[in-house]
């Protein structure tokens, strides 16, 4: 049986009531090379769920990407464009020591959970996080943004750590999300365990 590619988002995704998942922002992780300015919302157009309007110079929204766990945040940032050598990620110590883990505070986030049964019900599947066709994925993001529930963002499965979840936030959440703390990556609780799992070796 030929696998069905991910199609355009169904009309109901942007028009009909969808269930809300509430999540405290202090559960999320974001990795950045900066100690301030987080959470950062951008619209480069080069990321999976960026606004489709980025390509014509008029983005409908800005986005921020975070992980449910430190491991997901590491996989989706530092390891995103790296290839392992014989099963090991060799990364310069100067790089590891210049990255920061940001945590956040604020009101509960109102998210659409685009995983599991909800994703299937919307005629989606794992390609939402796996397809190389960002045009399609960005249209799904826009459909969620346009939903009358005015979601703060949505949950999706991490492509680079596919047992974990990640979160996409729209810039409409700026007012209720504040920076809580930041720590150097290699000094952050949980880093050693994540590095062992991914086999990250500083050189």
ABEGO torsion letter per residue (X at the ends): XBBBBBBBBBAAAAABBBBBBBBBAAABBBBBABABGOBBBBBAGABAABBAAAAAGBBABBBBBBBABAAAAAAABAAAABBBBGGBBBBBAAAAAABBBBBBBEBBBBBBBBBEAAAAAAGBBAAAAABABAAAAAAAAAAAAABAAGBAEBBBBBAABAABBBBBBBAAAAAABBBABBBBAAABBGAAAAAAAAGBBBX
